[in-house]
């Protein structure tokens, strides 16, 4: 799964592409992808913080 920084890089590329597209349809498509990648970056950050705080579950201990 990509990291937050990787999603931000994808968002930046989508934003640049949106500015260069000749049709409104493609500009809108890439602008939407830009926003989606930014949301995914935010989610990846939240997941990384959660994973850093919550230790993994030891299944052997849980089953006792």
C-alpha distances in whole Angstrom, upper triangle without the diagonal:
4,7,10,12,10,10,13,14,13,15,18,18,19,21,23,23,24,27,28,28,32,31,31,29,26,26,26,23,21,22,20,17,18,18,15,13,15,14,11,11,13,12,9,12,14,11,11,15,15,14,16,19,19,19,18,21,23,24,27,28,27,29,32
4,7,8,6,7,10,10,10,12,15,15,16,18,20,20,22,24,25,26,29,29,29,27,24,24,24,21,19,20,19,15,15,16,14,10,12,13,9,9,12,11,8,11,13,12,11,15,16,15,17,20,20,21,20,23,26,27,30,31,30,32,36
4,5,5,6,9,10,11,12,14,16,17,18,20,21,23,25,26,27,31,31,30,29,26,25,25,23,20,20,20,16,16,16,14,11,11,12,9,7,10,10,6,8,11,10,9,12,14,13,14,17,18,19,19,23,25,27,30,31,30,33,35
4,5,5,6,9,10,10,12,14,15,16,19,20,21,23,25,26,29,29,28,27,25,24,23,21,19,18,18,15,13,13,12,9,8,9,7,4,7,8,5,6,9,10,9,11,14,14,15,17,19,21,21,24,27,29,32,33,32,34,37
4,5,5,6,9,10,11,12,14,15,17,18,20,21,23,24,28,29,28,27,24,23,23,21,18,18,18,15,13,14,14,10,10,12,10,7,10,11,9,9,13,13,12,14,17,17,17,20,22,23,24,27,30,32,35,35,35,38,40
4,5,5,6,9,10,11,12,14,16,17,18,20,22,23,26,27,27,25,22,22,22,20,17,17,17,14,12,14,13,9,10,12,10,8,11,12,10,11,15,14,13,16,19,18,19,22,23,25,25,28,30,32,35,36,35,38,40
4,5,5,6,9,10,10,12,14,15,16,19,20,21,25,25,24,23,20,19,19,17,14,14,14,11,9,10,9,5,7,9,7,5,9,10,8,10,13,13,13,16,18,18,19,22,23,25,25,28,31,32,35,36,35,37,40
4,5,5,6,9,10,10,12,14,15,17,19,20,24,24,23,23,20,18,18,17,14,13,14,11,9,10,10,7,6,9,9,6,9,11,10,11,14,15,15,17,19,20,21,23,25,27,27,30,33,35,38,39,38,40,43
4,5,5,6,9,10,11,12,14,16,17,19,22,23,23,22,19,18,19,17,14,14,15,12,10,12,12,9,9,13,11,9,13,15,13,14,18,18,17,20,22,22,23,26,28,29,29,33,35,37,40,41,40,42,45
4,5,5,6,9,10,10,12,15,16,16,20,21,20,19,16,15,16,14,11,12,12,9,7,10,10,7,9,12,10,10,13,14,13,15,18,18,18,21,23,23,24,27,28,30,30,33,35,36,40,41,40,42,45
4,5,5,6,9,10,10,13,14,15,19,19,18,18,15,13,14,12,9,9,10,7,4,7,8,5,6,9,9,9,12,14,14,15,18,19,19,21,23,24,25,27,29,31,31,34,37,38,41,42,41,43,46
4,5,5,6,9,10,11,13,15,18,19,19,19,16,14,15,14,10,10,12,10,7,10,11,9,9,13,13,12,14,17,16,17,20,21,21,23,26,26,27,29,31,33,33,36,39,41,44,45,44,46,49
4,5,5,6,9,10,11,12,16,17,17,17,14,12,14,13,9,10,12,10,8,12,12,10,11,15,15,14,17,19,18,20,23,23,23,26,28,28,29,32,33,35,35,38,40,42,45,46,45,47,50
4,5,5,6,9,10,10,14,15,14,14,11,9,10,9,5,7,9,6,5,9,10,9,10,13,13,14,16,18,18,20,22,23,24,26,28,28,30,32,33,35,35,38,41,42,45,46,45,47,50
4,5,5,6,9,10,14,14,14,14,11,9,10,10,7,6,9,8,6,9,11,10,11,14,15,15,17,19,20,21,23,24,25,27,29,30,31,33,35,37,37,40,43,44,47,48,47,49,52
4,5,5,7,9,13,14,14,15,12,10,12,12,9,9,12,11,9,13,15,13,14,17,18,17,20,22,22,23,26,27,27,29,32,32,33,36,37,39,39,42,45,46,50,50,49,52,55
4,5,5,6,10,11,12,12,9,8,10,10,7,8,11,10,9,13,14,14,15,18,18,19,21,23,23,25,27,28,29,31,33,33,34,37,38,40,40,43,45,46,50,51,49,52,55
4,6,6,9,9,9,10,7,4,7,8,5,6,9,9,8,11,13,13,15,17,18,19,21,23,23,25,27,28,29,31,33,34,35,37,39,41,41,43,46,47,51,51,50,52,55
4,6,9,10,10,12,10,7,10,11,9,9,12,13,11,14,16,16,17,20,21,21,23,25,26,27,29,31,31,33,35,36,37,39,41,43,43,46,49,50,54,54,53,55,58
4,6,9,10,12,9,8,11,12,10,11,14,14,14,17,19,18,19,22,23,23,26,28,28,29,32,33,33,35,38,38,39,42,43,45,45,48,51,51,55,56,54,57,60
4,6,8,9,6,5,9,10,9,10,13,13,14,17,18,18,20,22,23,24,26,28,28,30,32,33,34,36,38,39,40,42,44,45,45,48,51,51,55,56,54,56,59
4,7,9,7,7,11,12,12,13,16,17,17,20,21,22,23,26,27,27,30,31,32,34,36,37,38,40,41,42,44,46,47,49,49,51,54,54,58,59,57,59,63
4,5,5,6,9,10,11,12,14,16,17,19,20,21,23,25,26,27,29,30,31,33,35,36,37,40,41,42,43,46,46,49,48,50,53,54,57,58,56,58,62
4,6,5,6,8,10,10,12,14,15,16,18,20,21,23,24,26,27,29,30,32,33,34,36,38,39,40,42,44,45,47,47,49,52,52,56,57,55,57,60
4,6,5,6,9,10,11,12,14,16,16,18,20,21,23,24,26,27,28,31,32,33,34,37,37,38,41,42,43,45,45,47,50,50,53,54,52,54,57
4,5,5,6,8,10,10,12,14,15,16,18,20,21,22,24,25,26,29,30,31,32,35,36,37,39,41,41,43,43,45,48,48,52,53,51,53,56
4,5,5,6,9,10,10,12,14,15,17,19,20,21,23,24,26,27,29,30,31,33,35,36,38,40,41,43,43,45,48,48,52,53,51,53,56
4,6,5,6,9,10,11,12,14,15,17,18,20,21,23,24,26,27,28,30,32,33,34,36,38,39,41,41,43,46,47,50,51,49,51,54
4,5,5,6,9,10,11,12,14,15,16,18,20,21,22,24,26,27,28,30,31,32,34,36,37,39,39,41,44,44,48,48,46,48,52
4,5,5,6,9,10,10,12,14,15,16,18,20,21,23,24,25,26,29,30,31,33,35,36,38,37,40,43,43,47,48,46,48,51
4,5,5,6,9,10,11,13,14,15,17,19,20,21,23,24,26,28,29,30,32,34,35,37,37,40,43,43,47,48,46,48,51
4,5,5,6,9,10,11,12,14,16,17,18,20,21,22,24,26,27,28,30,32,33,35,35,37,40,41,44,45,43,45,48
4,5,5,6,9,10,10,12,14,15,16,18,20,21,22,24,25,26,28,30,31,33,33,35,38,39,42,43,41,43,47
4,5,5,6,9,10,11,13,14,15,17,19,20,21,23,25,26,27,29,30,33,33,35,38,39,43,43,42,44,47
4,5,5,6,9,10,11,12,14,16,17,18,20,21,23,24,26,28,29,31,31,34,37,38,42,42,40,43,46
4,5,5,6,9,10,11,12,14,15,16,18,20,21,22,24,26,27,29,29,31,34,35,39,39,37,39,43
4,5,5,6,9,10,10,12,14,15,16,18,20,21,22,24,25,27,27,30,33,34,38,38,37,39,42
4,5,5,6,9,10,11,13,14,15,17,19,20,21,23,24,27,27,30,33,34,38,38,37,39,42
4,5,5,6,9,10,11,12,14,16,17,18,20,21,22,25,25,28,31,32,36,36,34,37,40
4,5,5,6,9,10,10,12,14,15,16,18,20,21,23,23,25,29,29,33,33,32,34,37
4,5,5,6,9,10,10,12,14,15,16,19,20,22,23,25,29,30,34,34,32,35,38
4,5,5,6,9,10,11,12,14,15,17,18,21,22,25,28,30,33,33,31,34,37
4,5,5,6,9,10,10,12,14,15,16,19,19,22,25,26,30,30,28,31,34
4,5,5,6,9,10,10,12,14,15,17,18,20,24,25,29,29,27,30,33
4,5,5,6,9,10,11,12,14,17,18,21,24,26,29,29,28,31,34
4,5,5,6,9,10,11,12,15,16,19,23,24,28,27,26,29,31
4,5,5,6,9,10,10,13,13,16,19,21,24,24,23,26,29
4,5,5,6,9,10,12,13,16,19,21,25,24,24,27,29
4,5,5,6,9,11,13,16,20,22,25,24,24,27,29
4,5,5,6,9,11,13,17,19,22,21,20,24,26
4,5,5,7,8,11,15,17,20,19,19,22,24
4,6,7,10,13,16,19,21,20,20,24,26
4,6,10,12,15,18,21,19,19,23,24
4,6,9,12,15,17,16,15,19,21
4,6,9,12,15,13,13,17,19
4,6,9,12,12,11,15,17
4,6,9,8,8,11,13
4,6,6,7,9,11
4,5,5,6,9
4,6,5,7
4,6,6
4,6
4
